[in-house]
Amino acid sequence: MSFLQAPPQLVNPFHSDRVLQSGLRRVLTRTEFEALCDVAMELGQLVADELYPQQLAERLMEPAHTAFDAWGRRVDQISLTPLWQRFPHIAARYGLVWRGYDKALGPHARLMQFALVYLSCAASDFYACPLAMTDGAARALIESGNEALIRRAVGRFTARRGELLWTSGQWMTETTGGSDVSRSQTRAVHDGEVWRLYGRKWFTSAATSEAALLLARPDGNPDGSEGLALFYIEPRDSAGRLHHIRVDRLKDKLGTRKLPTAELTLDGAPAQLVGNDRHGIRLIAPVLNQTRVWNTFAALSYYRRGLMLLRDYAARRQIGGLTLAHLPLQQDTFAGLLAEFEAGLHLALHVAELMGKSEHGQLDDRHRVLLRLLIPIAKLLTARQTIAGLSEIVEGFGGAGYLEDTGIPGLMRDAQVFSIWEGSTDVLALDAMRVLVAEGTWAALQAALFALTAQATGLFDRELPQLRTAFDAAKQSLSGHANRCERDARARGVAMTIGRCYAFALLARHACWASMAEQDRRPAAAARRFLAHGLNRCYDTPRADSQQLALDEFP
């Protein structure tokens, strides 16, 4: 019989993740770590034994929209895949949302929550998307102080039983553009005790959610972002019928195809005002922050899935009498992929740790500024790392990585959304720039980096000057340009450089801890390999030259 290659197998993603376990062990108390391990081990076994095989079996299934019933009545029903129908119970069981709000867990609640989010995202067929927006909606309502809506919805958003769990959409994008919400055209008309919304939402992920937050402009309000208000809506009645909302179609997307993303028309949909009738963008900001952190962990979850499959495949695939895993060049390639992943995961865990402490009032002013800066930077850095990493991983499978029924190409297609959802790389870089130009931000950033590197001396004395050089290059790239256009043109390079500097400092600190506490030299090797990839992404091309080069290409 001719040779048949054994396919890669997925094992328990928690049991085999020494990077996650080590990172958690350094921060959590022993009691916290052991309690989380029990939950994470159970979730990881569910992923390996049931969810991954189910994903492969349902590869060709997608949600479907039925606009009319057999008799011509408008029904706008959206059918979901079996895995999607199953996931509310998984989310509630393992606390993918409620764990972040469990006061008994203290300031590490977010870190423990996002560890489980990271383990589950790649297995969720992007059910993580509505969960992320639900987390953000809960935080936005809590911070709004709207007691009626808090009582109505937050308990549902953080439910611990699947049959009680509600998810929330976030309906912001219109045909006028994604990031420029100031041009939103959805109208809000006050009608007695309710508001009624009229307009078209062009890109509404999680169109089957029980609730949504959205922006609309009350009649009479001025143009621009300040005239927008934040509204809460429950799209369907108890019978499942839409309230003056029409599903125009589901989007035909490159990836995330299990996620029912729709175009919706609002024709008098009833809604409730969250705050006052202006400044809605400020009120919805917590949603953006939460979902960007979710995006960070989701990207790394996909990166980790690819690494696990490639590692198992390399141990099975033989070339010239040796397995791929024993070929020096394959080892070097894999080490490069792993170094980027490790740095990204330590950055993500640090952001989750800061977020939890912030919500429990344990951050000083300097670290609150740092958190505002790191959220967009972590999102953009890990998104770019994951896209590049998964491209290499697909190549590592050779021809099998290009075959749809192996499930490998889907990882690459899905990953492309991470650099788009909740802001493209350029949008995120400009968001980071707005924090950087505020007084005191550079000082806070420098103090944090030096505090981290102080814990890495001895093991990384020769490498730390490279970190300082890259950090100085980022600062210099902005300091000589008071003009906003000049600064903005350098935003991407500066943001990427800061992200890589901070990720290296975190990885170096952890490597010093791991070498002593765990006698593990692998984090140190990963830190040095990550450093060898380069930290500085700034450029010195004069703005005028870049502008001329770009403009010459457009008529």
N, C-alpha and C positions, 0 to 999 in steps of 0.2 A: 504494500500500500504506500502511496506517495506521502511525503511529509506534510503534516498540518501543524501550523504554528499555534501554540496555546495562547489564548487571549490573555490580556492582563486581568488580574483579579484585584478587587478593592477590599482591603481589610479595614478593621475598626479605625476610623480616622483619629480618634482621641488616643487610643492605645499606642499608636505608632507615631504620634506627634511629639517628639522630644522638645521641639522649639516652644510649642504652646505650654507644655507641662512645666518646663524649666522657667519660662517667663512668669507663669502664675505662682510657682513655688517661691520665687524670689519676693513677691509682693504680698501674697495672702498669708494669713496665719495658718498654722498647721490644721486647726479645726476647720477653717473655711476651705482650705485646699482639699482636705479629705472628703468633706461634704460635697463639694463641687465635682470631685473625681467620680463619686458614685453616680451622679446624674449624667455626667459627660460620658462615662463608660457605657452606660445604658443607651444613651442617644447614639453614640458611635456605633454600637452593635446593631441598632435599628437601621442606621444608614447602610452598613455593610450587608446585612442579611436581607433586608426588605426594600429599602427605598432605592438603592442603586439598581438592583435588578428590575424593579418596577419602572424606573426611568428608562431603562433600555427597552423594556417591553412596550412602553407607551411612546416610543420615539416619534412615531408618525401621527400621534393624536394631537389635536389642537382644539382650542375653544371655537365654538360656532355661534353665529348670531342668526336667530330666526325672527324676522321683522313682523310677519303676519301669521295668524293661524290659518287653518284650512278654509275658514269662512270669511277671510278678509279682515278680521279684526286685528288691530295693531297690538302686538304682544311684547315685542323687543326682548325676547328671552335669549340669554347667553348660557350655553352649556359649557361646563368645565371638565377638564380631564379627571380621571379617578384619583390621581395623586393630589390634585388641587382640592378635591372634595374631602380628602383625608387630612389635609394639613392643618386645618383649624384645631383639630384635636391634638395633633402633635405639638403645635405651637403653645397651646394652653397647658398641656401636660408638662412640658419642659421649661415653661416660663420664658419664652422668647421675647415677650413684651413685659408681662407683669413682674418678672424678676428685677427689672430695673427700677421698679417703684416699691419694692418690698423694703420698708423702713427697717425691718429686723435685720437685714443684711448689712446695713450701715453704709459707709462711704465706698465700699468695694462692690456694691450692688451692680453698678454698671459694668465693671470689669468682669464679673461673673456672668452677667447677662450676655455680654458680647462674645465671651468665650464660647458659649453655647450657640449663639447666632452664627459665629464663624464655622462651627462644626456642621451646622445644618443647612447653610445657604446653598451650597452646591448641590444638595440633595433635594431642594425644595421646588425645582422647576420655576424659580423666581416667584414663588409665593412669599419669599422674603420681601418683595416690593410692597405689597399692601401692609405687611407687618411693619416695615420701616415707616410708612406714612401713618400708620396707626399709633406707633410710638411717638412720632412727631406731633400728631394731633392731640394726644393725651397731654404732652408737655405744653403745647400751645394753649390749650384750654385751661390748664392749671395756672399758667403764668398770666392768663388774661384776667383771672379773678371773676369770671362769669359763673356765679354759683349755680345758677339754674342748669347751664350746660355741663358743668362739672358733675352735678348730680345725675344728669341725664345720660351722659356718654362715657365719662372716664372709667367708671366701674365696668362698663361693657368692653372698653378698649383693653382693660387689664384683667379680664376675666380669667379664671383658672380652670374653667370647663369649656370644652370646645363648643358645646351647643349654646353657650351664652356669649361666646366671643364675637365681638363686632370688629370689622376692619374699616379703615377710613381711607378714602381717596384724597388726592390733593389736586384740585382742578385749577390750574393756573394758566397753562399754555393755550394760546389762541393763535389764529392765523397770522396775527401781527408779529409774532415771534415768541421765542421761548424765554430767553433771559431778560428781554426788555418788556417787563410786565406793565410798565407805565403806559403803554399804548392799548391796554385791555379795553375791549369794547362791550363787555357784558354789562347790562344795565340792571339796576336794582330800583324797584318801585315800592314805596311804602303803601301797604294795603291793610289798613286797620291794625290788627295785632301781629301781622306777619309782613315780611317782605317778599316780593315776587321778582324772580330773576329772568332776564331775557338775554340770550346771546348764544354763542357757539364756542364750546371748548374743544380744541383741536387735537389734544393729546392727553387723554385721561386714562392713565393706567389704573388697574383694579376697578374696572367699570362695574363689577358686581358687588362692591363694598356696601355695607349697610349705612355708611355715613360718608361725608366728604367736607373738607374745608376748601373754600374757593374765594377768589377776589372778584368784586364787581363794583361798579361806580354808581352810587346813588344819584338819581336825577337831581340836577342842580349843582353837583359837585364839580370842581374845576378839573381840567385835564391834568395828566401827569400822575406820578405815583402817589402824591399826597391826597388825591381825590378818591383813591380806592379804599374800600372797606372790606373787612374779612367777615365771611358768612359761614354758618354751619348749616348743612343740609342733610336730610335723610331722604335719599332718592326714591325709595319705594314705600308703599303702604304695607299693612300687615298681610295682605294677600299677594304681595310681590309685584304689584303693578307700579309702574313708574309714575311719579307725580309731575305731569306737564313737562316731561323730558322725553326726547326721542333719541334713540341710538341710530346714528346715520350709517355707521359701518364700523367694523373692527379693522385695525391697522394691519397691513401686510408688511412685516418687519424682517430685517436681516436676521435677528436672533430674538431671544426671549419670547419665543412664539407660543409658549404655554400661557403667557400672561395676557389676559384680555384687555388690550389697549384700544380705546374707542374714540370716535368723534361723536360728541353729544350736542344736541340742540336744546337749549332751555327756553321754554315757552310759558313763562309764568310759574316756574317751579317755586314752591314755598320754601323760605329759608329764614334763619334767625341770625340777627346781628351778634357777632361775638363780643366786640368792644364798642367804641363809638363809630360814627359813620365816616371816619377818615382814618388815615395812617394804617391801613390794613397790612401793608408790607412789613411793618414793624411787628405786628402781631403774629404774622405767619413765619417770621424768622426762626423761631424754635423748631418748626417743622423742617426747615432747610438744614439746620445744624444736625438734628437727629438723623435725617436721612443721609446726609453726607457721611456720617460716622458709619451707618449701616452699609453704605456703598463701599467704604474702605474695607470693612470686614468681609463683605460679600465678594469683592474682587480677590482678596487673599484666600478665601474659601475655594474659589475656582482655580486659583494658582496652585493651591495645595492639592486639589483633586488631580490636576494634570501631573504634578510631581509624583504623586503616589502611583498613578497608573504607569507613568514612564519608568519609574524605579522597578516596579514589578515586571514590566515588559522586558527591561534590560537584563533582569535576572533570568529570563526565560529564553530570550532570543540569542542564538548562537551564530557567530561569525568566525570562520576560520578556526574552529575548534574551541573558541572561547566565547563566553557570554558577553553581551554588550557591556555589562556592568564591570567586566574585567579589562576592557580596552582603555588604555591611558587617555586617549582623546575623548572618549565618552565620559570618563570620570571627570575630566577637566570641564567639559561642557556642563555636566550636571552640577558640579561645584559652583560654577558661575550662576546658574539658575537658582540654586539653593541660597547663595549669599544674598542675592537681591530679595528673595522671599523672606529670609530671616530679618533683614533690616526693616523691611516693610511691616512685618508682624510686630516687631518690638515698638515701632512708631505707633501702630494702631492700638496696641495694648496700653501704651502710655497715654494716648488721647482718652481712651475709655476710663483709665484711672483718674485723670484730671477731671473728666466730666462728672464722675461719681462724687468726687470730693467737692466740686463746685456746687452740686445739688444739695450737699449736706453742709454747706457753708464753711468748708475747710480750706478754701483757697484765698490767698492774699491778692492784692490788686495786680501784682506782677504776674502771677500765674493765671489770673483770669484773662489778662491780655494775651498771654502765651496760648491759652486754650483757643481764644478767638482766631489767633493766627494759624495754629496747627491744624484746626479742623479742615479748612479748604486745602491746605498744603498736603496733609495726609491723604486726602481723597485724590488729589491730582497725581501725587507720586505713586501711590499703590495702583491706581488705574493704569498708568503708563507702564509700570513694572509688570502688571498682569498681562496686558496685551502683548508686550514684547516677549514675556516668558512663555506664554501659551503658543505663540507663533513658533518659538524654538522647540517647544514640546511636541507640537504637531509634526514638525520636521523630524523629530527624534523617532517617530514611529514609521518613518519612511512612507511607502505607499499606503499602508494600513491607516495612517493618520489622515489620509485624504478620502477615505471611504466612509460614507455617511452611516452605514449600518454598524460600524465599530463604536459609534457614539463620540469619537474623538473630535471630528470637525465642529460639532455643536458647541464644544467648550470655547473654541476660537470665535465663533459667531456671537455667542452670548457675551463673551468678555468685552466686545467692542462697546457695549452699552455703558460700561463703567466710566469711561472718559466723557460721556455725554450726559447721563442722568444727573440731575441736580447741578448742572453747570459743566461746560466743556473746560478743557485745560486752560484756555485763555481766560474764560470767565472767572474761574477759580483763582487764577494768578492775579487778576485785577482785584478780586475780593481781598486776597492777601495783601495786595499793595495798599489798599485803603487802611488796613490795620498797621502796616509798616510805617506809613508816613505820619501816624499819630505820635505825639510827643511821648517819649519814654519807651516805645516798643523795642527799638534796637537795644537799648540798655537792658531791658528785661530778657530779651532773647540772648544777648551775650552773657548775662549773668547765669542764665539757665544752662547754656552750653558749657561754660566754665565749671559750673557745679557738677555737671555730668562727667566732664573729662578729668576733674580732680579725683574721681573714683576709678579712673582708668589708668592712672599713672603707674609706672613700673612695668606693666605688660605692654603698653603702647607708647612709651616715651618717644620712640623714633617716628611714630606715625602722626602724633598729635599736631606737629607743625603743619602738616598738609591740611588738617581741618581748619586751623587758624588762617591759613592762606586762602582757602576757598571761602570762608566766612568773610574775610576782609574784601575779597573780590566782589562778593554780592553787595556788601555795604558800599564799596567804592563805585559800583555800577550805578547806584542811585544818587550818591551824595553829590556828584558833580553836575546833576541835571535837575535844576529847580523847575524847569518847564514840565508840565504834566505829560505832554505828548512824548517827550524824551523818556520820562520815567516809565510810562505805560508800555512803551516799545520794548523795554527790558524786563517787563514783569514776569514773563514765563521763565526766562533764564534765572532770574533772582529767586523766584518761588521754588524752582526745581533744585537750585543750589542749597537753599535753606533746608529744604526737605531732606536732601541727601546728607547734609552736614548733621542735622539733628538725628536722623536715623543712624548714622555711623556712631555718633556719641552715645546713643542709647545702647547700640549693639556692643560697643567697646566696654561700656560700664557693665553690661550683663556678662560679657565674656570674662571680666575680672572676677565677678561674683561666682560664675559657674566653675571657673578653674579652681577656686578655693573650696566652695561649698559642695560641688558635685564632681570635682576632678575631671571635668569635661573640657577638652581643648577645642572641640568643634566650633563653639561660638567665636573663639578668637580667630580661628582659620577663616570663618565666614566674614568676620569684620575686616580682616586684611584683604580678602578677595573683593569685598564690596568697595573698599578704599581704592583698590587697583583699578576698578571700573571708572573711577574719577568722581569727585564731588562737585567740581565747578562746572556749571552749565551756562554761565554768563558768557557774553561775547563782547568784542570790542569794536565791531563794525560801526562806523559813524552812522547816526540816524539818517542823515541826508542821503548817504549812499544807499542804505536799505530802502528808503522811501522812493528814491529815483528808480532803483531796480524793480520795485514792485509796480510803480505807476507806469513804467515803460511797457509792462506786459498787458496793460488794460487800455483799450481805446478810449 
